[in-house]
Amino acid sequence: MSLFKKIFGSNNPDSEEGKNKENIDFSLENDAPLEEQFIYNFKKNGGKFLYCENESEVKDHFENILEENDWFEGEALCYEPNLFGILEENKIVFQNANNPSFLLANCENLIADEGSILFSSKQIKQNKPNELPTNIIIIATTSQIIETKSDGLSVIKKKYIKDYPTNITTIKYFKKVVEEDFTQYGSIAKNLYLLLLEDL
């Protein structure tokens, strides 16, 4: 059984595990598994995390996000053809969008030690983080969780033998800072939803 199933239990609403899965509070131990490190750091950074056991749950969570934010039949920014279908199903305009409400994208990796999302030009073209919409929905898989940013760069190097991507960057902050924090200088906070699909 995967760590995520142990943490979140069954998605069957009638099961006792399913009833309790929303009330989990994470704490990080020194030797915590990568998945738990990522979840802890991602949530600490203000990210919104939704675990999905299958593709059907990804679609359900995506539609719930659209409904929560009133984005149905709106506009989105999306550069990845494999994601166009889910936008078309929900009547979201993504070709030549003038005023996108959100970015829908995959990512290169999920970085556990800092709870960040690693992107490249494959997902965001040449846009800098501050040029992207404030709202972002990421669809990623559990196998994309790695320990550090340098591990992420190694994965990219192996993955793209030809057509190596550019504009490799991370987004780490998902909520506005109340007090001045020099570690976030120059960073733009994003309202980020992560739909994490179990594939291990």
VMD Tcl script that draws the C-alpha trace (Angstrom):
set ca {
  {0.00 0.00 0.00}
  {1.34 3.43 -0.90}
  {2.18 6.03 1.72}
  {-0.60 8.25 0.37}
  {-3.23 5.56 0.82}
  {-1.99 5.04 4.39}
  {-2.12 8.79 5.07}
  {-5.40 9.59 3.33}
  {-7.16 6.23 3.54}
  {-9.76 5.07 1.07}
  {-11.75 7.53 -1.01}
  {-14.82 5.44 -0.29}
  {-16.92 7.94 1.72}
  {-18.56 5.11 3.71}
  {-15.27 3.82 5.10}
  {-13.98 5.09 8.45}
  {-10.65 5.93 6.79}
  {-12.45 8.00 4.14}
  {-14.33 9.98 6.78}
  {-11.17 10.95 8.65}
  {-8.86 11.75 5.74}
  {-9.63 15.49 5.63}
  {-8.67 15.99 9.31}
  {-5.03 14.93 9.01}
  {-2.46 17.29 10.45}
  {1.09 16.65 9.23}
  {4.20 16.89 11.34}
  {7.64 16.32 9.92}
  {10.09 13.89 11.49}
  {13.79 13.88 10.65}
  {13.62 10.65 8.67}
  {10.18 11.18 7.11}
  {9.66 9.68 3.63}
  {10.02 12.05 0.65}
  {6.27 12.09 0.04}
  {5.56 13.24 3.59}
  {8.36 15.84 3.46}
  {6.90 17.26 0.26}
  {3.33 17.41 1.59}
  {4.46 19.05 4.83}
  {6.63 21.70 3.13}
  {4.15 22.34 0.31}
  {1.28 22.94 2.75}
  {3.55 25.05 5.00}
  {4.22 27.24 1.93}
  {0.46 27.70 1.50}
  {-0.20 25.24 -1.33}
  {-3.56 23.48 -1.69}
  {-3.08 19.73 -2.01}
  {-5.60 17.23 -3.42}
  {-4.70 13.55 -3.55}
  {-6.17 11.53 -6.45}
  {-6.18 7.73 -6.68}
  {-7.14 7.72 -10.38}
  {-7.87 9.89 -13.44}
  {-11.56 10.07 -12.56}
  {-10.72 11.74 -9.23}
  {-8.43 14.21 -11.04}
  {-11.40 15.28 -13.19}
  {-13.72 15.49 -10.17}
  {-11.27 17.62 -8.17}
  {-10.61 19.83 -11.21}
  {-14.35 20.46 -11.64}
  {-14.68 21.22 -7.90}
  {-11.91 23.84 -8.20}
  {-13.67 25.41 -11.20}
  {-16.94 25.52 -9.27}
  {-15.33 26.89 -6.09}
  {-13.76 29.76 -8.04}
  {-16.53 30.28 -10.64}
  {-14.16 29.52 -13.54}
  {-16.55 27.40 -15.62}
  {-16.72 28.58 -19.25}
  {-13.92 31.05 -18.51}
  {-10.40 31.35 -19.93}
  {-7.20 29.55 -19.00}
  {-3.56 29.51 -20.01}
  {-2.33 26.06 -21.07}
  {0.57 25.06 -23.33}
  {0.38 21.26 -23.07}
  {-1.76 19.37 -25.62}
  {-2.26 16.44 -23.22}
  {-4.27 18.79 -20.94}
  {-6.46 20.39 -23.62}
  {-9.13 17.67 -23.28}
  {-9.99 18.44 -19.64}
  {-10.34 22.14 -20.54}
  {-12.54 21.41 -23.58}
  {-14.79 19.15 -21.46}
  {-15.44 22.10 -19.15}
  {-15.84 24.69 -21.95}
  {-12.71 26.59 -20.89}
  {-11.20 28.80 -23.62}
  {-7.44 28.24 -23.84}
  {-6.60 29.12 -27.45}
  {-5.76 32.84 -27.65}
  {-7.12 33.52 -24.16}
  {-7.13 37.27 -23.48}
  {-7.76 37.22 -19.75}
  {-6.96 33.77 -18.31}
  {-8.24 33.11 -14.79}
  {-5.69 30.35 -14.20}
  {-2.79 28.33 -15.62}
  {-3.32 24.59 -16.05}
  {-0.03 22.69 -16.33}
  {1.97 19.62 -15.52}
  {5.42 20.12 -13.99}
  {8.89 18.61 -14.21}
  {9.13 17.58 -10.55}
  {7.91 18.21 -7.02}
  {10.79 19.19 -4.72}
  {10.39 17.63 -1.25}
  {12.98 19.56 0.77}
  {11.42 22.94 0.00}
  {7.86 22.03 -1.02}
  {8.23 23.70 -4.41}
  {7.17 22.92 -8.00}
  {9.84 22.69 -10.72}
  {8.82 23.95 -14.17}
  {10.51 24.33 -17.54}
  {9.63 25.86 -20.89}
  {7.71 22.64 -21.65}
  {4.99 23.79 -19.24}
  {5.27 27.61 -19.09}
  {7.11 28.53 -22.33}
  {9.33 31.57 -21.68}
  {7.05 33.18 -19.09}
  {8.59 34.25 -15.81}
  {6.59 33.28 -12.69}
  {5.34 36.88 -12.27}
  {3.98 36.80 -15.86}
  {1.79 33.77 -15.13}
  {-1.78 34.04 -13.78}
  {-2.06 34.33 -9.99}
  {-4.09 31.09 -9.93}
  {-2.38 27.85 -10.98}
  {-3.67 24.27 -11.15}
  {-0.94 21.62 -11.41}
  {-1.55 17.98 -12.29}
  {1.40 15.82 -11.18}
  {2.11 12.24 -10.14}
  {3.57 10.76 -6.97}
  {6.58 9.45 -8.95}
  {7.58 13.07 -9.67}
  {8.45 13.74 -6.02}
  {12.21 14.05 -5.58}
  {14.40 15.29 -2.76}
  {16.20 18.43 -3.99}
  {16.28 20.94 -6.83}
  {19.61 19.54 -8.04}
  {17.96 16.08 -8.29}
  {15.30 17.76 -10.43}
  {17.91 19.19 -12.78}
  {19.47 15.72 -13.10}
  {16.07 14.23 -13.98}
  {15.52 16.90 -16.65}
  {18.96 16.21 -18.11}
  {18.18 12.47 -18.41}
  {14.61 12.99 -19.62}
  {15.38 15.37 -22.49}
  {18.33 14.03 -24.44}
  {17.30 16.20 -27.40}
  {15.16 19.34 -27.31}
  {16.48 20.30 -23.87}
  {14.04 22.73 -22.19}
  {14.91 26.26 -21.15}
  {13.38 28.58 -18.53}
  {13.86 26.06 -15.70}
  {12.40 27.62 -12.56}
  {10.58 26.80 -9.33}
  {7.53 28.29 -7.68}
  {7.68 27.97 -3.93}
  {5.39 30.52 -2.28}
  {1.64 30.00 -2.41}
  {0.38 32.63 0.00}
  {1.09 36.29 0.62}
  {3.48 36.98 3.48}
  {1.99 39.02 6.30}
  {5.34 40.31 7.55}
  {8.40 41.18 5.49}
  {10.44 38.04 4.84}
  {13.76 38.56 3.09}
  {13.78 34.92 1.88}
  {10.79 35.73 -0.34}
  {12.25 38.91 -1.82}
  {11.39 39.09 -5.53}
  {8.99 36.14 -5.30}
  {5.38 36.39 -6.36}
  {2.90 34.38 -4.28}
  {0.60 32.14 -6.34}
  {-2.74 30.58 -5.43}
  {-1.72 27.04 -6.33}
  {-3.74 23.82 -6.39}
  {-1.88 20.53 -6.78}
  {-3.82 17.52 -8.05}
  {-1.47 14.68 -7.15}
  {-2.21 11.42 -8.96}
  {-1.05 8.16 -7.40}
  {1.11 6.24 -9.89}
  {3.39 4.19 -7.62}
}
mol new
graphics top color blue
foreach p $ca { graphics top sphere $p radius 0.5 }
foreach p [lrange $ca 0 end-1] q [lrange $ca 1 end] { graphics top cylinder $p $q radius 0.2 }
display resetview
